[in-house]
């Protein structure tokens, strides 16, 4: 989302930004951005919008920018080498992880960079404004359109109404405009656009003498929806074309992704210069890293370069297949190399229309980024599990289906969750829709199924959801663990309850009471507080060689009526062994993990908080599964899902793939492992945990390694559950 800001971050002549010497030809300089000119320094800046000015150059050249040395460069502007003249343009650059950008000029030159605003690195809706494209001429002082019919004298300004009749709603936060200075004098000048009534910033857009100059700007709007454009140095006529606006905070609009790359060059083999008045359709979507149509892409920000104008003239750029709105993209002189930044919507075919209003001229189109309205994925399940329905609890996982638009960024994936527990995931195709089938683990009561496109930090980009209800645990038969008259270790007793057919709902709570009295309630030796699931009796309360009686009280909503239910189990018994031995957890393959008697603890793998501070997509660890396949586990999945969300651990997910009951292929890119763990004591089963692991075999677009584990979670009678503490503590 775009947030207007202003301030000068570098002037190599004045020493602003830590540099007081001209740019050296061909050498990058690193410029601090975050924390300056109104930009936050908390990692939330994803890209910065700049007004760049180059002057005092030794010749023609290009200003390039990039976020860091490992990234490709963006063409910011073409500048001339005329003594005393300055060239200005807007450009948007991705900001490096350390809050800096890098810039380079091809010749020795003075460089000025002024901030126009920034784009947030998240999509939480807290920042102002998504982008909405609009193309219209608002002002022409030559004809009196939108302003007085008079050139603007030095030191004078005009106010321009942006919101209202121009397709821009009240409350818009900023506008993208193309300022066209028609200068008939032999002196250069500069324009400064800003919100009407606000403080005039340092930002300067320089225009050349005796010609027409186009310069894009991103300008904040006043509360009345106006901007002021101040003129300095000489007299000029002014044209103002709007290319779009940014919405108010939380009011929708497209989000920006910075990028770089060359989308088109008419000089390339097989292409030709554009003839006079020729309109050429140019493919943008699907080229130079730009997403394909259908991904939600709405507009692109481009550097339009005139490679030696065939005569004095200009170019129009608009969505292919649409009517030319009569706005100008760039102006130029004969044999001149000129550039301007433009923001333009794409046609339904992913193309722009470029019209050449000059004799035969070559054009180059470079990408600065694109705007997308993220498309929410869809997920459906087979009947009777339709939105709003209520059905009997199924015996097995149910068949569901997903569909998701092409990815508009390389770090996006699909995650399907049931009541907040991730139960399915898949990487997204960048060139076509992704669709497929999967089996969904359900739970008793309300099942809220969400399908979300998330990035590598697990931030939700777009999401849809629906819900259905299952079962009625209030009328089902209760079962308890340990089994009646079980022999257990006095320092390792875990009590739990289940039903014969229906899983408990999320808000169900359990209270466990242990006593030495056969009626099971009076004079309790130990009792739990309300628990969300099973309960492990704290060590030291029970003695070896005794018989204990216990029951569980259960409360919560049940069934379609959502009635509050109170149930109590029958009195159960267990016996503590006078001679404790080791407790064992055994997979169904017979692989055992042993915890010495009296030495169980609750130490988990690692802090998810500290892990979140590392790169989410880095590989955390790898291992070989039961079948010889190499499994990869990335940091974000491990700490944010396996540990924090599902109460699992590294050893659980490793052993679940190394000693699985089965490994299936729900689709060509996925392995699904199902593993059963048994907690036994003296050969008798005390507890059971079913664990499902989903692994994506597709290669990651960044490091080329398999994406690896998508999620891992416990299941109870085919219902998605958190892993019980005894499983994490013992393995």
Beta strands, then each sheet from edge to edge (+ up, - down):
strand 1: 2-11
strand 2: 29-32
strand 3: 45-55
strand 4: 61-66
strand 5: 74-79
strand 6: 86-94
strand 7: 100-105
strand 8: 110-120
strand 9: 131-140
strand 10: 157-161
strand 11: 174-182
strand 12: 189-195
strand 13: 205-207
strand 14: 212-220
strand 15: 226-232
strand 16: 237-246
strand 17: 255-265
strand 18: 279-283
strand 19: 297-307
strand 20: 313-319
strand 21: 330-332
strand 22: 337-345
strand 23: 351-357
strand 24: 362-372
strand 25: 378-381
strand 26: 390-391
strand 27: 398-404
strand 28: 413-418
strand 29: 421-427
strand 30: 434-440
strand 31: 445-454
strand 32: 460-470
strand 33: 478-481
strand 34: 486-488
strand 35: 494-499
strand 36: 509-515
strand 37: 524-527
strand 38: 535-536
strand 39: 547-558
strand 40: 563-568
strand 41: 572-576
strand 42: 583-587
strand 43: 592-595
strand 44: 619-624
strand 45: 630-634
strand 46: 662-664
strand 47: 670-681
strand 48: 684-699
strand 49: 706-716
strand 50: 719-721
sheet 1: 1+ 8- 3+ 6-
sheet 2: 2+ 7- 4+ 5-
sheet 3: 9+ 16- 11+ 14-
sheet 4: 10+ 15- 12+ 13-
sheet 5: 17+ 24- 19+ 22-
sheet 6: 18+ 23- 20+ 21-
sheet 7: 25+ 27- 30+
sheet 8: 26+ 32+ 31- 28+ 29-
sheet 9: 33+ 35- 38+
sheet 10: 34+ 41+ 39- 36+ 37-
sheet 11: 34+ 41+ 39- 40+
sheet 12: 43+ 42- 47+ 46-
sheet 13: 43+ 42- 47+ 48- 49+ 50-
sheet 14: 44+ 45-
end
